[in-house]
């Protein structure tokens, strides 16, 4: 009961904006004595601050103001991309306080080397966080692949995993990332919980927590491969084995190109990064290839624009099936696709409009993510904070 009530009170401060003990009591339905006692526990745990004065819309004696502690517990998100590593620290209000992104050629790289460098990135993020008075209380890692391992149920439909089961664009199989990383982290992080999650799932959760896309949506994103996630009534839909969202391997042209997965005509063969680059003869380029495509499209490069239009149409075909199947409020274009949205969305809208007929397609239903390529690492850091909000006793003791 105490654990549930602590969560209730912290959520009142975090989400309902209750800024006094009296307002906490009103929002939660607790007695003022109980609410006040729980607020004191949260203050002692470093989760809530009490400072200043406010009348709070009431007549009478002013009260002190409650707020989330902006110099206390924080979430540390890490990211392993095909061509980069990243880190993000957010405070309890989900404000980004530290952001690191660095090039790293991880495709085909030995996992231990990549994880070692990731630990160095985490150490840099920790140092910057500590300079701001922040203390990470958990670590979440975004990866471009399927995750698994012994898990436990979590908040917002999430599940805690520790292993990269299969990340084809990295060339990783059954990598116990959480265990490997923990041994290499700085001492201040070594005893913290470390979880591993699919980058598309974290991008979708970031949209749920920070975007304006509703509670029922399909989130599709891309780096080297194509990832998607489905959120239904505010909950991440994982599927029986946790493999839901493999939109990249949905057939858009059943008799089309062979795919490494063993099928034919998969979306990834028409809208994946390699496919787009190949279609416009830029497949040998290195570095930030998404930025290159965007620059060339702005420069009126006709083959690039044609390749992006073809990719957009393939995306529209695949997503029309998803829209007809689950009837989402919105389709969110995230990750690298958000950087290329100007040239992808016309073809997507054409195909969605032509193929979604049971309920007419509304063009406003296609939304471009404001988080773009920052979504997964931001979602990773936020997932740690969300667990603290859902269970303050994990910090309060």
RODO-2510 file (C-alpha; in nm, 4 decimals, decimal comma):
residues 397
     n   res          X          Y          Z
     1     x     0,0000     0,0000     0,0000
     2     x     0,2839     0,2400     0,0872
     3     x     0,4543     0,1642    -0,2460
     4     x     0,1338     0,2329    -0,4396
     5     x     0,0637     0,5532    -0,2490
     6     x     0,4183     0,6828    -0,3004
     7     x     0,3688     0,6295    -0,6740
     8     x     0,0309     0,8012    -0,6577
     9     x     0,1772     1,1076    -0,4863
    10     x     0,4834     1,1331    -0,7103
    11     x     0,2625     1,1031    -1,0185
    12     x     0,0460     1,3838    -0,8817
    13     x     0,3486     1,6112    -0,8660
    14     x     0,4960     1,4892    -1,1963
    15     x     0,1907     1,4597    -1,4190
    16     x    -0,0993     1,6373    -1,2510
    17     x     0,1083     1,9412    -1,1590
    18     x     0,0087     1,9362    -0,7930
    19     x     0,2408     2,1910    -0,6346
    20     x     0,1363     2,1865    -0,2695
    21     x     0,0637     1,9192    -0,0109
    22     x    -0,3011     2,0265    -0,0099
    23     x    -0,3263     1,9877    -0,3869
    24     x    -0,1620     1,6455    -0,3648
    25     x    -0,4325     1,5415    -0,1196
    26     x    -0,7062     1,6782    -0,3485
    27     x    -0,5685     1,5071    -0,6613
    28     x    -0,4996     1,1697    -0,4989
    29     x    -0,7964     1,1474    -0,2625
    30     x    -0,5638     1,0833     0,0315
    31     x    -0,6068     1,2567     0,3633
    32     x    -0,3927     1,5641     0,4100
    33     x    -0,2002     1,3903     0,6852
    34     x    -0,1250     1,0878     0,4662
    35     x    -0,0380     1,3010     0,1642
    36     x     0,1897     1,5191     0,3745
    37     x     0,3702     1,2175     0,5204
    38     x     0,4280     1,0673     0,1767
    39     x     0,5503     1,3986     0,0379
    40     x     0,8031     1,4121     0,3213
    41     x     0,9289     1,0640     0,2256
    42     x     0,9717     1,1736    -0,1349
    43     x     1,1598     1,4841    -0,0242
    44     x     1,3882     1,2747     0,1972
    45     x     1,4537     1,0427    -0,0995
    46     x     1,5604     1,3370    -0,3157
    47     x     1,2703     1,2987    -0,5594
    48     x     1,0727     1,6096    -0,4670
    49     x     1,1720     1,9605    -0,3594
    50     x     0,9693     2,1967    -0,1424
    51     x     1,0548     2,5628    -0,1797
    52     x     0,9058     2,9070    -0,2291
    53     x     0,5476     3,0001    -0,1497
    54     x     0,2195     2,9979    -0,3384
    55     x    -0,1445     3,0656    -0,2515
    56     x    -0,2381     2,7893    -0,4955
    57     x    -0,5680     2,9617    -0,5711
    58     x    -0,6773     2,9341    -0,2091
    59     x    -0,7704     3,2002     0,0406
    60     x    -0,5545     3,2027     0,3498
    61     x    -0,1995     3,1227     0,4459
    62     x     0,0425     3,0638     0,1527
    63     x     0,1894     2,7150     0,1158
    64     x     0,5290     2,5935     0,0069
    65     x     0,5677     2,4851    -0,3545
    66     x     0,6403     2,1258    -0,4526
    67     x     0,8357     2,0338    -0,7646
    68     x     1,0332     1,7429    -0,8991
    69     x     1,3981     1,7568    -0,7987
    70     x     1,6043     1,8822    -1,0933
    71     x     1,9312     1,7964    -0,9168
    72     x     1,8702     1,4395    -0,8080
    73     x     1,7806     1,1005    -0,9581
    74     x     1,8006     1,0834    -1,3371
    75     x     1,7731     0,8378    -1,6254
    76     x     2,0676     0,7389    -1,8429
    77     x     1,9886     0,6226    -2,1951
    78     x     2,2486     0,4686    -2,4238
    79     x     2,2243     0,3817    -2,7927
    80     x     2,4064     0,1425    -3,0227
    81     x     2,3474     0,2412    -3,3836
    82     x     2,4930     0,0890    -3,6974
    83     x     2,7105     0,3964    -3,7511
    84     x     2,7034     0,5713    -3,4136
    85     x     2,6918     0,5466    -3,0353
    86     x     2,4936     0,7796    -2,8141
    87     x     2,3963     0,8762    -2,4620
    88     x     2,1294     1,0923    -2,3061
    89     x     2,0571     1,1937    -1,9462
    90     x     1,7133     1,3235    -1,8473
    91     x     1,6009     1,4522    -1,5104
    92     x     1,2773     1,3611    -1,3333
    93     x     1,0882     1,6207    -1,5379
    94     x     1,2155     1,4487    -1,8552
    95     x     1,4248     1,7472    -1,9524
    96     x     1,7364     1,6514    -2,1491
    97     x     2,0398     1,7574    -1,9489
    98     x     2,3175     1,5792    -2,1386
    99     x     2,3340     1,4527    -2,4974
   100     x     2,6269     1,2757    -2,6660
   101     x     2,6359     1,1315    -3,0180
   102     x     2,9535     1,0129    -3,1859
   103     x     3,0363     0,8249    -3,5072
   104     x     3,1163     0,4565    -3,4572
   105     x     3,1370     0,1909    -3,7340
   106     x     2,9442    -0,0849    -3,5556
   107     x     2,8303    -0,2880    -3,8572
   108     x     3,0096    -0,6234    -3,8279
   109     x     3,2163    -0,4963    -3,5368
   110     x     3,3121    -0,7268    -3,2509
   111     x     3,0404    -0,6727    -2,9863
   112     x     3,2913    -0,6436    -2,7032
   113     x     3,4719    -0,3588    -2,8794
   114     x     3,1463    -0,1737    -2,9403
   115     x     3,0272    -0,2310    -2,5833
   116     x     3,3622    -0,1124    -2,4483
   117     x     3,3308     0,2125    -2,6415
   118     x     2,9682     0,2439    -2,5283
   119     x     3,0882     0,2218    -2,1674
   120     x     3,3272     0,5100    -2,2377
   121     x     3,0372     0,7153    -2,3738
   122     x     2,8396     0,6310    -2,0593
   123     x     3,1317     0,7502    -1,8447
   124     x     3,1341     1,0849    -2,0275
   125     x     2,7591     1,1217    -1,9804
   126     x     2,7931     1,0359    -1,6094
   127     x     3,0609     1,3010    -1,5636
   128     x     2,8454     1,5674    -1,7284
   129     x     2,5427     1,4593    -1,5237
   130     x     2,7314     1,4741    -1,1957
   131     x     2,8483     1,8265    -1,2765
   132     x     2,4787     1,9222    -1,2837
   133     x     2,3997     1,7480    -0,9567
   134     x     2,2265     1,4530    -1,1254
   135     x     2,2612     1,0888    -1,0225
   136     x     2,1552     0,8206    -1,2729
   137     x     1,9451     0,5515    -1,1084
   138     x     1,9193     0,3155    -1,4039
   139     x     2,0516     0,2497    -1,7533
   140     x     1,8563     0,1593    -2,0677
   141     x     2,0214     0,0727    -2,4002
   142     x     1,8537     0,1140    -2,7403
   143     x     1,9632    -0,1363    -3,0066
   144     x     1,8566    -0,1928    -3,3705
   145     x     1,7461    -0,5526    -3,3322
   146     x     1,5366    -0,8108    -3,1528
   147     x     1,5854    -0,8309    -2,7781
   148     x     1,5142    -1,1021    -2,5244
   149     x     1,6480    -1,2827    -2,2240
   150     x     1,4994    -1,3298    -1,8833
   151     x     1,2652    -1,0359    -1,8367
   152     x     1,0143    -0,8957    -1,5961
   153     x     0,6957    -0,7017    -1,6536
   154     x     0,7315    -0,3253    -1,6417
   155     x     0,5363    -0,0014    -1,6721
   156     x     0,3666     0,1234    -1,9916
   157     x     0,3670    -0,2221    -2,1456
   158     x     0,7454    -0,2460    -2,1396
   159     x     0,9464    -0,5496    -2,0402
   160     x     1,2995    -0,5552    -1,9063
   161     x     1,5367    -0,7522    -2,1313
   162     x     1,9126    -0,8035    -2,1177
   163     x     2,0132    -0,9688    -2,4457
   164     x     2,0389    -0,8741    -2,8129
   165     x     1,8912    -1,1859    -2,9721
   166     x     1,9391    -1,0854    -3,3348
   167     x     2,0583    -0,7557    -3,4804
   168     x     2,1230    -0,8302    -3,8494
   169     x     2,2516    -0,4851    -3,9382
   170     x     2,5103    -0,5112    -3,6604
   171     x     2,5839    -0,8779    -3,7212
   172     x     2,5100    -0,9577    -3,3542
   173     x     2,3500    -1,2782    -3,2295
   174     x     2,2724    -1,3675    -2,8671
   175     x     2,4881    -1,0920    -2,7186
   176     x     2,4317    -1,0540    -2,3440
   177     x     2,4706    -0,6808    -2,3692
   178     x     2,3531    -0,5878    -2,0185
   179     x     2,5963    -0,8236    -1,8460
   180     x     2,8874    -0,7276    -2,0723
   181     x     2,8221    -0,3563    -2,0321
   182     x     2,7811    -0,3705    -1,6544
   183     x     3,1345    -0,5019    -1,6058
   184     x     3,2777    -0,2092    -1,8049
   185     x     3,0738     0,0777    -1,6628
   186     x     3,2179     0,3261    -1,4119
   187     x     3,1842     0,2179    -1,0492
   188     x     2,8985     0,4659    -0,9906
   189     x     2,6877     0,2883    -1,2559
   190     x     2,7951    -0,0721    -1,2102
   191     x     2,5285    -0,1720    -0,9550
   192     x     2,2398    -0,0060    -1,1368
   193     x     1,9749    -0,1994    -1,3280
   194     x     2,0646    -0,2213    -1,6982
   195     x     1,7963    -0,3014    -1,9549
   196     x     1,8128    -0,3567    -2,3296
   197     x     1,5314    -0,2561    -2,5642
   198     x     1,4607    -0,2364    -2,9355
   199     x     1,5258     0,1126    -3,0710
   200     x     1,1944     0,1316    -3,2587
   201     x     1,0027     0,0470    -2,9409
   202     x     1,1863     0,3173    -2,7484
   203     x     1,1264     0,5675    -3,0271
   204     x     0,7547     0,4916    -3,0085
   205     x     0,7497     0,5226    -2,6290
   206     x     0,9290     0,8569    -2,6564
   207     x     0,6480     0,9745    -2,8845
   208     x     0,3882     0,8457    -2,6368
   209     x     0,5515     1,0250    -2,3446
   210     x     0,6619     1,3462    -2,5162
   211     x     0,4796     1,3794    -2,8467
   212     x     0,1272     1,4775    -2,9458
   213     x     0,0341     1,1680    -3,1440
   214     x    -0,2424     1,0175    -2,9315
   215     x    -0,2493     0,6796    -2,7575
   216     x    -0,3103     0,4608    -3,0626
   217     x    -0,0459     0,4871    -3,3320
   218     x     0,2052     0,3102    -3,5535
   219     x     0,5600     0,4445    -3,5317
   220     x     0,7901     0,3642    -3,8242
   221     x     1,1564     0,4593    -3,8324
   222     x     1,4769     0,3734    -4,0108
   223     x     1,8494     0,3636    -3,9701
   224     x     2,0163     0,0879    -4,1701
   225     x     1,7023    -0,1232    -4,1418
   226     x     1,3349    -0,0438    -4,0927
   227     x     1,1744    -0,0665    -3,7516
   228     x     0,8189    -0,0154    -3,6400
   229     x     0,6246    -0,0241    -3,3172
   230     x     0,2541    -0,0340    -3,2439
   231     x     0,1032     0,1459    -2,9463
   232     x    -0,2559     0,0562    -2,8554
   233     x    -0,4376     0,2497    -2,5830
   234     x    -0,1053     0,3762    -2,4523
   235     x     0,0527     0,0304    -2,4338
   236     x     0,3309    -0,1084    -2,6478
   237     x     0,2130    -0,4114    -2,8472
   238     x     0,4918    -0,6719    -2,8372
   239     x     0,3321    -0,9872    -2,9762
   240     x     0,3628    -1,3396    -2,8396
   241     x     0,7442    -1,3574    -2,8660
   242     x     0,8176    -0,9857    -2,8473
   243     x     0,8848    -0,9599    -3,2213
   244     x     0,5901    -0,7376    -3,3194
   245     x     0,6715    -0,4435    -3,5426
   246     x     0,8838    -0,6089    -3,8126
   247     x     0,7367    -0,3831    -4,0803
   248     x     1,0599    -0,4000    -4,2800
   249     x     0,9780    -0,7587    -4,3684
   250     x     0,6191    -0,7018    -4,4703
   251     x     0,5896    -0,7924    -4,8423
   252     x     0,4948    -0,4932    -5,0539
   253     x     0,5654    -0,6638    -5,3883
   254     x     0,5198    -1,0410    -5,3241
   255     x     0,7058    -1,1447    -5,6395
   256     x     0,9719    -0,8792    -5,5955
   257     x     1,3341    -0,8713    -5,4886
   258     x     1,4817    -1,1455    -5,2738
   259     x     1,5386    -1,0429    -4,9124
   260     x     1,8105    -1,1795    -4,6788
   261     x     1,5307    -1,2903    -4,4444
   262     x     1,4411    -1,5574    -4,7039
   263     x     1,1256    -1,3941    -4,8393
   264     x     1,0652    -1,1776    -5,1463
   265     x     0,9454    -0,8226    -5,1977
   266     x     1,0007    -0,7065    -4,8388
   267     x     0,9622    -0,3362    -4,7641
   268     x     1,3286    -0,3085    -4,6633
   269     x     1,4323    -0,3926    -5,0202
   270     x     1,2520    -0,0827    -5,1455
   271     x     1,2522     0,1683    -4,8591
   272     x     1,5608     0,0728    -4,6568
   273     x     1,8669     0,2966    -4,6584
   274     x     2,0725     0,0612    -4,8783
   275     x     1,7887     0,0312    -5,1293
   276     x     1,7440     0,4067    -5,1585
   277     x     2,1174     0,4658    -5,1968
   278     x     2,1430     0,1928    -5,4592
   279     x     1,8495     0,3327    -5,6562
   280     x     2,0227     0,6695    -5,6867
   281     x     2,3798     0,5378    -5,7292
   282     x     2,5071     0,6622    -5,3919
   283     x     2,5656     0,3201    -5,2390
   284     x     2,9404     0,3724    -5,1989
   285     x     2,9077     0,6876    -4,9904
   286     x     3,0091     0,6750    -4,6221
   287     x     2,9421     0,8973    -4,3233
   288     x     2,5935     1,0365    -4,2532
   289     x     2,4203     0,8989    -4,5587
   290     x     2,0789     1,0262    -4,4514
   291     x     2,2130     1,3820    -4,4396
   292     x     2,3682     1,3227    -4,7820
   293     x     2,0331     1,2122    -4,9255
   294     x     1,8586     1,5147    -4,7763
   295     x     2,1233     1,7514    -4,9141
   296     x     2,1025     1,5985    -5,2601
   297     x     1,7225     1,6100    -5,2594
   298     x     1,7280     1,9793    -5,1658
   299     x     1,9735     2,0344    -5,4498
   300     x     1,7136     1,8966    -5,6932
   301     x     1,9067     1,5746    -5,7627
   302     x     1,6512     1,3952    -5,9798
   303     x     1,7660     1,0320    -5,9183
   304     x     1,7683     1,0939    -5,5414
   305     x     1,4203     1,2445    -5,5461
   306     x     1,2954     0,9588    -5,7613
   307     x     1,4443     0,7018    -5,5234
   308     x     1,2883     0,8717    -5,2214
   309     x     0,9501     0,8857    -5,3926
   310     x     0,9750     0,5133    -5,4673
   311     x     1,0619     0,4472    -5,1029
   312     x     0,7684     0,6607    -4,9880
   313     x     0,5269     0,4680    -5,2067
   314     x     0,6550     0,1362    -5,0698
   315     x     0,6147     0,2689    -4,7156
   316     x     0,2607     0,3777    -4,7975
   317     x     0,1724     0,0315    -4,9280
   318     x     0,3083    -0,1404    -4,6171
   319     x     0,1499     0,1058    -4,3765
   320     x    -0,1886     0,0872    -4,5478
   321     x    -0,2032    -0,2752    -4,4369
   322     x    -0,1203    -0,1739    -4,0820
   323     x    -0,3809     0,1035    -4,0850
   324     x    -0,6512    -0,1285    -4,2176
   325     x    -0,5604    -0,3923    -3,9595
   326     x    -0,5374    -0,1932    -3,6375
   327     x    -0,7090     0,1423    -3,7134
   328     x    -0,4552     0,3728    -3,5419
   329     x    -0,5196     0,7378    -3,4677
   330     x    -0,1904     0,8365    -3,6318
   331     x     0,1040     0,7012    -3,8258
   332     x     0,4265     0,8561    -3,6989
   333     x     0,7280     0,8882    -3,9265
   334     x     1,0383     0,8885    -3,7075
   335     x     1,4105     0,8249    -3,7036
   336     x     1,5967     0,8931    -4,0275
   337     x     1,2649     0,8966    -4,2129
   338     x     1,1716     1,2173    -4,0299
   339     x     1,4784     1,3866    -4,1821
   340     x     1,3610     1,2763    -4,5273
   341     x     0,9891     1,3329    -4,4722
   342     x     0,9617     1,6175    -4,7244
   343     x     1,0315     1,3737    -5,0086
   344     x     0,8802     1,0559    -4,8611
   345     x     0,5373     1,1755    -4,7507
   346     x     0,3869     1,2658    -5,0920
   347     x     0,4209     0,9063    -5,2138
   348     x     0,3083     0,7735    -4,8762
   349     x    -0,0042     0,9888    -4,8820
   350     x    -0,0846     0,8767    -5,2364
   351     x    -0,0684     0,5060    -5,1482
   352     x    -0,2444     0,5422    -4,8128
   353     x    -0,5239     0,7393    -4,9763
   354     x    -0,5606     0,4791    -5,2520
   355     x    -0,5537     0,1739    -5,0237
   356     x    -0,7265     0,2758    -4,6989
   357     x    -1,0930     0,2724    -4,7986
   358     x    -1,2947     0,1054    -4,5218
   359     x    -1,2570     0,4264    -4,3268
   360     x    -1,1327     0,7084    -4,5539
   361     x    -0,7689     0,7990    -4,5002
   362     x    -0,7195     1,1424    -4,3465
   363     x    -0,3874     1,3001    -4,4539
   364     x    -0,3535     1,4631    -4,1103
   365     x    -0,3138     1,1128    -3,9714
   366     x     0,0454     1,1001    -4,1031
   367     x     0,2663     1,2829    -3,8516
   368     x     0,6386     1,3574    -3,8728
   369     x     0,8204     1,3086    -3,5426
   370     x     0,9756     1,6191    -3,3872
   371     x     1,2212     1,3900    -3,2048
   372     x     1,3608     1,2528    -3,5326
   373     x     1,6784     1,0475    -3,4784
   374     x     1,6931     1,1442    -3,1103
   375     x     1,3815     0,9426    -3,0283
   376     x     1,5361     0,6064    -2,9296
   377     x     1,8030     0,7379    -2,6917
   378     x     1,5589     0,9920    -2,5459
   379     x     1,3077     0,7113    -2,4967
   380     x     1,5747     0,4983    -2,3320
   381     x     1,6588     0,7657    -2,0747
   382     x     1,2925     0,8461    -2,0178
   383     x     1,2072     0,4794    -1,9611
   384     x     1,4317     0,4853    -1,6531
   385     x     1,2532     0,7910    -1,5163
   386     x     0,9140     0,6372    -1,5919
   387     x     1,0057     0,3382    -1,3756
   388     x     1,0986     0,5705    -1,0889
   389     x     0,7686     0,7590    -1,1213
   390     x     0,5817     0,4256    -1,1263
   391     x     0,7754     0,2901    -0,8274
   392     x     0,9430     0,5598    -0,6145
   393     x     1,0243     0,2986    -0,3512
   394     x     1,3008     0,1752    -0,5849
   395     x     1,4802     0,4982    -0,4936
   396     x     1,3119     0,5886    -0,1660
   397     x     1,3927     0,2485    -0,0123
***
